């Protein structure tokens, strides 16, 4: 795919190394990039074919360097379907990570809690997802050099990486919830009726990202670990209106602990 090859060639020419791991940092979680040693910053606008990230709290740039002893390439901010991007644009960075030689992808996000046993500030290990976005990044002509026409989705979130995350969380004394993430198109928050329906379907958390990236990673054979920070309880559960400002506020409050968890996982991989 020309777009993948062009973007990968540009990044390869501007990176001082071949990255071991790729990370996508969600809303309020971009601070982990500040911990990267010997950072090389590449704004998305400079990468051929890359769209701009317009979501609040998303810096819109790559940060490459050393984190936890590993060579990493971080997306400080991601692309969302609700911003008007095509699914192909959302999948592009994931395919570029694979082309660059990354051996695993860590996806993080801020999510709404759907499971009544969850609390604001919890961390959730994504064990599976439900695609409720009404679209799929694999739609259209398939490039067999990237992946098969019909992609198996039995283990989108790699079991071996999940075990590492659970072990690191236990070592850090953190409770790591486990559950199913439901991807919703947005940008409006869900209604209480939708949340009740999603809970019936088996969702534990809901958000507006991650699913397209995970599908694209599964398609190209890139192992995936997914982690959510529960920044709010979903509509109708807390008896109050939802706001994007609250999501950012909680993400910033719990961000340092969440960053410590992700850093520990990076060290262990």
Residue frames relative to the residue before (quaternion, step in Angstrom):
aa qw qx qy qz dx dy dz
X 1.0000 0.0000 0.0000 0.0000 0.00 0.00 0.00
X 0.4765 -0.7256 0.4163 0.2704 3.56 -0.56 1.18
X 0.6458 0.5342 -0.3342 0.4311 3.61 0.90 -0.88
X 0.6499 0.5072 -0.3117 0.4725 3.58 0.99 -0.82
X 0.6801 0.5011 -0.2939 0.4471 3.57 0.82 -1.00
X 0.6655 0.5133 -0.3058 0.4474 3.59 0.95 -0.88
X 0.6794 0.4799 -0.2859 0.4758 3.58 0.90 -0.95
X 0.6545 0.5134 -0.3137 0.4578 3.58 0.97 -0.86
X 0.6417 0.5257 -0.3255 0.4538 3.58 0.98 -0.80
X 0.6415 0.5197 -0.3254 0.4611 3.58 0.99 -0.81
X 0.6905 0.4737 -0.2869 0.4653 3.58 0.84 -0.97
X 0.6239 0.5495 -0.3393 0.4400 3.57 0.99 -0.82
X 0.6746 0.4988 -0.2856 0.4632 3.56 1.05 -0.78
X 0.7503 0.3899 -0.2077 0.4917 3.58 1.17 -0.52
X 0.6199 0.5224 -0.3510 0.4686 3.60 1.27 -0.01
X 0.4324 -0.7219 0.4757 0.2561 3.60 -0.96 0.78
X 0.7877 0.1766 -0.0812 0.5846 3.60 1.27 -0.09
X 0.4864 -0.5783 0.5396 0.3711 3.52 -1.38 0.00
X 0.3777 -0.7660 0.4648 0.2338 3.64 -0.50 1.10
X 0.4284 -0.6806 0.5375 0.2537 3.55 -1.14 0.76
X 0.8210 0.1001 0.0279 0.5613 3.53 0.85 -1.10
X 0.2203 -0.7411 0.6166 0.1487 3.54 -1.23 0.58
X 0.0928 -0.7899 0.6053 0.0326 3.56 -1.05 0.80
X 0.1490 -0.7410 0.6469 0.1011 3.55 -1.12 0.76
X 0.1811 -0.8145 0.5486 0.0530 3.55 -0.55 1.24
X 0.3079 -0.8002 0.4968 0.1346 3.57 -0.60 1.20
X 0.8193 -0.2820 0.1936 0.4601 3.54 -1.40 -0.16
X 0.8513 0.1159 -0.1166 0.4983 3.55 -0.84 1.07
X 0.6638 0.5316 -0.2929 0.4371 3.59 1.25 -0.09
X 0.4114 0.7540 -0.4346 0.2709 3.56 1.30 0.07
X 0.5056 0.6857 -0.4085 0.3275 3.59 1.23 -0.32
X 0.5322 0.6271 -0.4160 0.3879 3.58 1.17 -0.41
X 0.5958 0.5809 -0.3590 0.4228 3.57 1.12 -0.64
X 0.6053 0.5714 -0.3566 0.4243 3.61 1.14 -0.53
X 0.6505 0.5197 -0.3119 0.4577 3.58 1.24 -0.38
X 0.5074 0.6636 -0.4163 0.3590 3.56 1.26 -0.16
X 0.3355 -0.7505 0.5424 0.1732 3.57 -0.87 1.01
X 0.8329 0.1196 -0.1361 0.5230 3.55 -1.16 0.72
X 0.1126 0.8627 -0.4888 0.0646 3.60 0.92 0.88
X 0.1261 -0.7233 0.6737 0.0840 3.49 -1.25 0.72
X 0.1552 -0.8178 0.5525 0.0428 3.58 -0.57 1.20
X 0.0069 -0.7885 0.6139 -0.0376 3.55 -0.85 1.03
X 0.3148 -0.7597 0.5348 0.1942 3.64 -0.35 1.16
X 0.5861 -0.5958 0.4144 0.3602 3.57 -1.04 0.74
X 0.6270 0.5776 -0.3451 0.3926 3.58 1.00 -0.79
X 0.6606 0.5083 -0.3103 0.4571 3.59 1.21 -0.41
X 0.6261 0.5422 -0.3368 0.4479 3.59 1.24 -0.36
X 0.4823 -0.6916 0.4477 0.2976 3.63 -0.64 1.04
X 0.8366 0.2132 -0.1711 0.4748 3.55 -0.91 0.99
X 0.5787 0.5991 -0.3818 0.4005 3.60 1.23 -0.13
X 0.3859 -0.6963 0.5490 0.2546 3.60 -1.00 0.77
X 0.5164 -0.6067 0.4927 0.3499 3.56 -1.31 -0.06
X 0.3711 -0.6995 0.5649 0.2322 3.55 -1.14 0.70
X 0.1150 -0.8322 0.5418 0.0248 3.59 -0.67 1.11
X 0.4677 0.6970 -0.4430 0.3149 3.62 1.24 -0.06
X 0.5600 -0.6064 0.4390 0.3548 3.62 -1.04 0.74
X 0.8099 0.2631 -0.2031 0.4834 3.56 -0.99 0.85
X 0.6251 0.5128 -0.3432 0.4780 3.59 1.27 0.11
X 0.3773 -0.7740 0.4681 0.1986 3.58 -0.50 1.23
X 0.3267 -0.7848 0.4775 0.2220 3.58 1.12 -0.54
X 0.6566 0.4771 -0.3292 0.4825 3.55 0.86 0.94
X 0.4367 -0.6272 0.5681 0.3054 3.51 -1.33 0.38
X 0.0483 -0.7448 0.6624 0.0643 3.53 -1.20 0.63
X 0.0678 -0.8015 0.5940 -0.0062 3.56 -0.62 1.17
X 0.3344 0.7269 -0.5527 0.2332 3.55 -1.12 0.67
X 0.6325 -0.5237 0.4130 0.3940 3.54 -1.26 -0.47
X 0.0451 0.7739 -0.6273 0.0738 3.56 -0.88 1.05
X 0.8438 -0.0045 -0.0258 0.5361 3.54 -0.70 1.06
X 0.6913 -0.4940 0.2706 0.4525 3.54 1.09 0.72
X 0.6552 0.4836 -0.3097 0.4908 3.58 1.29 0.04
X 0.4397 -0.6514 0.5458 0.2906 3.54 -1.20 0.59
X 0.0119 -0.8375 0.5432 -0.0588 3.55 -0.47 1.23
X 0.1697 -0.7226 0.6572 0.1311 3.49 -1.36 0.45
X 0.1190 -0.8284 0.5474 0.0064 3.56 -0.44 1.29
X 0.2484 -0.6801 0.6611 0.1968 3.50 -1.23 0.64
X 0.1634 -0.7735 0.6079 0.0743 3.56 -0.53 1.21
X 0.7661 0.0657 -0.1028 0.6311 3.51 0.39 1.36
X 0.1764 -0.7968 0.5748 0.0602 3.54 -1.08 0.80
X 0.4981 -0.6076 0.5176 0.3389 3.53 -1.40 -0.10
X 0.1812 -0.7913 0.5791 0.0754 3.57 -1.01 0.87
X 0.5825 -0.5780 0.4479 0.3550 3.54 -1.18 0.60
X 0.6565 0.5388 -0.3172 0.4220 3.60 1.01 -0.80
X 0.5886 0.5738 -0.3715 0.4317 3.59 1.21 -0.32
X 0.5866 -0.5909 0.3596 0.4213 3.56 1.28 -0.21
X 0.4623 0.6786 -0.4489 0.3526 3.57 1.30 0.08
X 0.4953 -0.6036 0.5271 0.3354 3.55 -1.19 0.55
X 0.6154 -0.5431 0.4161 0.3914 3.55 -1.21 0.49
X 0.6060 0.5698 -0.3561 0.4258 3.60 1.07 -0.67
X 0.6397 0.5191 -0.3203 0.4677 3.58 1.11 -0.70
X 0.6415 0.5152 -0.3202 0.4695 3.58 1.08 -0.74
X 0.6817 0.4869 -0.2800 0.4688 3.57 1.09 -0.76
X 0.5203 0.6948 -0.3982 0.2965 3.59 1.13 -0.62
X 0.6858 0.4750 -0.3314 0.4407 3.68 0.69 -0.88
X 0.6298 0.5422 -0.3409 0.4395 3.59 1.01 -0.79
X 0.6707 0.4863 -0.2932 0.4771 3.57 0.94 -0.86
X 0.6163 0.5292 -0.3389 0.4747 3.56 1.13 -0.63
X 0.6069 0.5485 -0.3525 0.4545 3.60 1.00 -0.77
X 0.6613 0.5016 -0.3004 0.4700 3.55 0.91 -0.92
X 0.6665 0.5089 -0.3006 0.4543 3.59 0.92 -0.90
X 0.6674 0.5055 -0.2947 0.4607 3.58 1.11 -0.65
X 0.5775 -0.6240 0.3616 0.3826 3.58 1.25 -0.22
X 0.3403 0.7322 -0.5203 0.2784 3.62 1.20 0.29
X 0.3155 -0.7805 0.5125 0.1695 3.59 -0.94 0.85
X 0.7933 0.0482 -0.0642 0.6035 3.61 1.25 -0.04
X 0.2383 -0.7556 0.5991 0.1162 3.54 -1.27 0.56
X 0.1474 -0.7648 0.6225 0.0765 3.56 -0.91 0.96
X 0.1195 -0.7925 0.5974 0.0274 3.57 -0.65 1.18
X 0.0340 -0.7895 0.6127 0.0145 3.58 -0.85 0.95
X 0.0212 0.8007 -0.5985 0.0148 3.54 -1.20 0.51
X 0.3923 -0.6201 0.6053 0.3086 3.49 -1.42 0.13
X 0.0212 -0.8296 0.5555 -0.0514 3.58 -0.77 1.01
X 0.4488 -0.6494 0.5405 0.2910 3.51 -1.34 0.33
X 0.4280 -0.7059 0.5028 0.2565 3.56 -0.94 0.87
X 0.1602 -0.7789 0.6025 0.0685 3.57 -0.93 0.96
X 0.6284 0.5218 -0.3100 0.4866 3.55 1.17 -0.67
X 0.4614 -0.7107 0.4616 0.2627 3.58 -0.73 1.06
X 0.6445 0.5325 -0.3264 0.4411 3.60 1.17 -0.43
X 0.5803 0.5752 -0.3740 0.4387 3.58 1.29 -0.10
X 0.1806 -0.7526 0.6213 0.1220 3.55 -1.33 0.39
X 0.6146 -0.5263 0.4290 0.4015 3.55 -1.25 0.46
X 0.7552 0.3366 -0.2763 0.4899 3.56 -0.85 1.00
X 0.5003 0.6461 -0.4299 0.3839 3.59 1.27 -0.11
X 0.2991 -0.6943 0.6162 0.2207 3.51 -1.35 0.36
X 0.1139 -0.8060 0.5791 0.0437 3.57 -0.98 0.84
X 0.3200 -0.7007 0.6107 0.1834 3.51 -1.01 0.95
X 0.3152 -0.7547 0.5425 0.1917 3.59 -0.66 1.07
X 0.1665 -0.8075 0.5623 0.0635 3.56 -0.63 1.17
X 0.7759 -0.0586 0.0531 0.6259 3.57 1.25 -0.42
X 0.2061 -0.7863 0.5611 0.1564 3.58 -1.23 0.11
X 0.2717 -0.6918 0.6382 0.2009 3.50 -1.42 0.24
X 0.2688 -0.7700 0.5593 0.1488 3.57 -0.71 1.07
X 0.0479 0.8031 -0.5874 0.0876 3.57 -0.32 1.29
X 0.4162 0.7319 -0.4458 0.3039 3.57 1.18 0.53
X 0.4338 -0.7214 0.4480 0.3010 3.56 1.22 -0.25
X 0.7413 0.2810 -0.1927 0.5782 3.58 1.25 0.32
X 0.1857 -0.7723 0.6016 0.0838 3.54 -1.28 0.44
X 0.4684 -0.7078 0.4463 0.2836 3.63 -0.80 0.93
X 0.6445 0.5239 -0.3272 0.4506 3.61 1.22 -0.23
X 0.4276 0.7048 -0.4617 0.3276 3.58 1.29 0.00
X 0.6972 0.4307 -0.3393 0.4618 3.58 -1.04 0.78
X 0.7671 -0.3434 0.2579 0.4765 3.53 -1.31 -0.21
X 0.3067 -0.7662 0.5391 0.1677 3.56 -0.89 0.92
X 0.2651 -0.7267 0.6131 0.1603 3.54 -1.13 0.78
X 0.3387 -0.7839 0.4872 0.1829 3.59 -0.28 1.26
X 0.5928 0.5715 -0.3745 0.4262 3.59 1.17 -0.41
X 0.6718 0.4618 -0.2863 0.5035 3.59 1.25 -0.37
X 0.7656 -0.2595 0.2072 0.5509 3.57 0.88 -0.93
X 0.6650 -0.5337 0.3493 0.3884 3.58 -1.27 0.24
X 0.6486 -0.5157 0.3930 0.3986 3.55 -1.24 0.46
X 0.7821 0.1769 -0.0800 0.5922 3.56 0.92 -0.95
X 0.1888 -0.8382 0.5106 0.0321 3.52 -0.31 1.38
X 0.4014 -0.7013 0.5374 0.2413 3.59 -0.84 0.99
X 0.1402 -0.8133 0.5634 0.0370 3.57 -0.92 0.96
X 0.2831 0.7973 -0.4967 0.1937 3.59 1.19 0.42
X 0.7989 0.0826 -0.0253 0.5952 3.58 0.95 -0.87
X 0.0604 -0.8173 0.5731 -0.0007 3.57 0.44 1.21
X 0.7474 0.2925 -0.1562 0.5757 3.57 0.95 -0.96
X 0.4247 -0.7838 0.3993 0.2143 3.52 -0.24 1.40
X 0.4637 -0.7163 0.4438 0.2739 3.63 -0.58 1.11
X 0.6465 0.5289 -0.3329 0.4375 3.61 0.95 -0.81
X 0.6573 0.4892 -0.3121 0.4808 3.59 1.04 -0.73
X 0.6001 0.5558 -0.3557 0.4521 3.58 1.08 -0.65
X 0.6458 0.5207 -0.3224 0.4559 3.58 0.98 -0.83
X 0.6232 0.5264 -0.3379 0.4695 3.58 1.01 -0.76
X 0.6572 0.5189 -0.3105 0.4499 3.59 0.90 -0.93
X 0.6595 0.5055 -0.3058 0.4647 3.59 0.94 -0.87
X 0.6581 0.5085 -0.3105 0.4603 3.58 0.97 -0.81
X 0.6605 0.4982 -0.3085 0.4693 3.58 0.96 -0.84
X 0.6389 0.5241 -0.3262 0.4590 3.59 0.95 -0.86
X 0.6559 0.5060 -0.3138 0.4640 3.60 0.94 -0.87
X 0.6540 0.5165 -0.3117 0.4565 3.58 0.98 -0.84
X 0.7051 0.4354 -0.2528 0.4994 3.57 1.15 -0.66
X 0.4905 -0.6848 0.4153 0.3435 3.58 1.27 0.00
X 0.4967 0.6615 -0.4173 0.3764 3.57 1.21 0.52
X 0.3715 -0.6741 0.5865 0.2522 3.55 -1.17 0.66
X 0.0838 -0.7914 0.6053 0.0155 3.55 -0.70 1.10
X 0.2913 -0.7578 0.5619 0.1583 3.54 -0.38 1.26
X 0.2072 -0.7561 0.6035 0.1455 3.56 -1.25 0.35
X 0.2722 0.7945 -0.5130 0.1776 3.56 -0.93 0.78
X 0.5943 -0.5628 0.4664 0.3354 3.47 -1.47 -0.02
X 0.2472 -0.7635 0.5861 0.1117 3.56 -0.89 1.04
X 0.1720 -0.7746 0.6002 0.1008 3.57 -0.86 0.94
X 0.2684 -0.7712 0.5619 0.1327 3.55 -0.75 1.09
X 0.0943 -0.7922 0.6027 -0.0162 3.55 -0.72 1.20
X 0.5788 -0.6408 0.3699 0.3429 3.57 -0.92 0.86
X 0.1846 -0.7835 0.5660 0.1779 3.62 0.80 -0.96
X 0.5849 0.0684 -0.7249 -0.3574 1.56 -2.46 -0.50
X 0.4830 0.6250 -0.4724 0.3910 3.61 1.18 -0.02
X 0.4963 -0.6118 0.5134 0.3403 3.54 -1.16 0.58
X 0.6031 -0.5731 0.4150 0.3682 3.56 -1.24 0.39
X 0.4784 -0.6343 0.5143 0.3229 3.57 -1.24 0.38
X 0.6455 -0.5078 0.3797 0.4257 3.62 -1.18 0.34
X 0.6350 0.5257 -0.3364 0.4551 3.60 1.03 -0.75
X 0.6431 0.5111 -0.3252 0.4685 3.59 1.00 -0.78
X 0.6435 0.5201 -0.3256 0.4576 3.58 0.98 -0.80
X 0.6308 0.5104 -0.3392 0.4759 3.60 0.97 -0.74
X 0.6483 0.5103 -0.3133 0.4702 3.57 1.00 -0.83
X 0.6574 0.5151 -0.3128 0.4525 3.58 0.92 -0.90
X 0.6308 0.5240 -0.3367 0.4627 3.59 1.02 -0.78
X 0.6382 0.5238 -0.3178 0.4663 3.57 1.02 -0.81
X 0.6635 0.5108 -0.2902 0.4633 3.57 1.11 -0.74
X 0.6082 -0.5890 0.3417 0.4080 3.58 1.25 -0.26
X 0.4485 0.6911 -0.4572 0.3350 3.60 1.23 0.27
X 0.2415 -0.7601 0.5888 0.1315 3.54 -1.15 0.74
X 0.7786 0.0560 -0.0233 0.6245 3.56 1.24 -0.49
X 0.1842 -0.7843 0.5867 0.0824 3.54 -1.20 0.56
X 0.1235 0.7912 -0.5908 0.0985 3.55 -1.07 0.77
X 0.5166 -0.6776 0.4608 0.2484 3.54 -1.35 0.15
X 0.7025 0.4080 -0.2613 0.5213 3.59 1.17 0.50
X 0.6906 0.5822 -0.3057 0.3011 3.52 -1.27 -0.73
X 0.6734 0.5201 -0.3173 0.4186 3.61 0.78 -0.98
X 0.6786 0.4706 -0.3277 0.4589 3.66 0.76 -0.84
X 0.6499 0.5211 -0.3150 0.4548 3.57 1.00 -0.81
X 0.6565 0.5117 -0.3058 0.4623 3.57 1.00 -0.86
X 0.6294 0.5228 -0.3305 0.4704 3.59 1.03 -0.78
X 0.6625 0.5073 -0.3013 0.4615 3.56 0.91 -0.94
X 0.6508 0.5122 -0.3144 0.4640 3.58 1.02 -0.78
X 0.6376 0.5196 -0.3243 0.4673 3.56 0.99 -0.83
X 0.6402 0.5522 -0.3114 0.4337 3.56 1.02 -0.87
X 0.7777 0.3369 -0.1825 0.4984 3.58 0.91 -0.88
X 0.5600 -0.6614 0.3664 0.3386 3.59 1.26 0.25
X 0.4500 0.6710 -0.4629 0.3646 3.57 1.12 0.66
X 0.4156 -0.7207 0.4906 0.2593 3.64 -0.54 1.10
X 0.1630 -0.8177 0.5514 0.0264 3.58 -0.97 0.93
X 0.0772 -0.7245 0.6816 0.0677 3.50 -1.24 0.75
X 0.1109 -0.8090 0.5761 0.0373 3.58 -0.83 1.00
X 0.0115 -0.7982 0.6010 -0.0391 3.57 -0.90 0.99
X 0.1324 -0.7889 0.5975 0.0550 3.56 -0.96 0.94
X 0.2257 -0.6967 0.6593 0.1703 3.52 -1.25 0.63
X 0.3092 -0.7556 0.5498 0.1766 3.58 -0.63 1.13
X 0.1084 -0.8468 0.5205 0.0158 3.56 -0.18 1.30
X 0.7903 0.0312 -0.0213 0.6116 3.60 1.24 -0.25
X 0.4219 -0.6262 0.5635 0.3353 3.53 -1.25 0.30
X 0.5637 -0.6677 0.3787 0.3049 3.54 -0.90 0.99
X 0.7578 -0.4266 0.2602 0.4195 3.55 -1.34 0.40
X 0.8176 0.2515 -0.2121 0.4724 3.53 -1.00 0.95
X 0.6393 0.5592 -0.3277 0.4137 3.60 1.24 -0.17
X 0.7782 0.3268 -0.1682 0.5093 3.58 1.07 -0.66
X 0.4781 -0.7064 0.4194 0.3105 3.60 1.26 0.05
X 0.6966 0.4032 -0.2880 0.5189 3.60 1.12 0.56
X 0.6001 -0.5597 0.4328 0.3732 3.53 -1.30 0.33
X 0.3902 -0.7138 0.5351 0.2278 3.56 -1.19 0.60
X 0.0203 -0.7955 0.6055 0.0117 3.56 -1.15 0.60
X 0.5635 -0.6040 0.4528 0.3356 3.53 -1.18 0.63
X 0.5938 0.5755 -0.3655 0.4273 3.58 1.11 -0.62
X 0.6367 0.5265 -0.3297 0.4569 3.58 1.02 -0.78
X 0.6158 0.5516 -0.3408 0.4475 3.56 1.01 -0.81
X 0.6809 0.4794 -0.2844 0.4750 3.58 0.87 -0.99
X 0.6395 0.5455 -0.3284 0.4308 3.60 0.96 -0.86
X 0.6963 0.4524 -0.2767 0.4837 3.58 0.84 -0.96
X 0.6211 0.5406 -0.3415 0.4531 3.58 1.03 -0.77
X 0.6619 0.4947 -0.3048 0.4736 3.58 1.00 -0.78
X 0.6480 0.5286 -0.3180 0.4468 3.60 1.03 -0.80
X 0.7708 0.3402 -0.1715 0.5105 3.57 0.87 -0.97
X 0.4041 0.7658 -0.4323 0.2517 3.55 1.32 -0.20
X 0.6756 0.5073 -0.3293 0.4217 3.64 0.74 -0.91
X 0.6597 0.4886 -0.3129 0.4776 3.60 0.99 -0.80
X 0.6468 0.5186 -0.3088 0.4662 3.56 0.98 -0.90
X 0.6420 0.5207 -0.3179 0.4644 3.57 0.99 -0.83
X 0.6320 0.5368 -0.3244 0.4551 3.57 1.06 -0.76
X 0.6318 0.5244 -0.3206 0.4723 3.55 1.08 -0.77
X 0.6820 0.4805 -0.2945 0.4660 3.58 0.85 -0.96
X 0.6331 0.5271 -0.3335 0.4584 3.58 0.97 -0.80
X 0.6509 0.5188 -0.3109 0.4588 3.57 0.99 -0.84
X 0.6387 0.5156 -0.3216 0.4720 3.56 1.06 -0.74
X 0.6260 0.5348 -0.3315 0.4606 3.56 1.01 -0.84
X 0.6523 0.5208 -0.3132 0.4530 3.58 0.93 -0.88
X 0.7151 0.4783 -0.2493 0.4446 3.57 1.04 -0.84
X 0.6274 0.5648 -0.3415 0.4133 3.59 1.19 -0.36
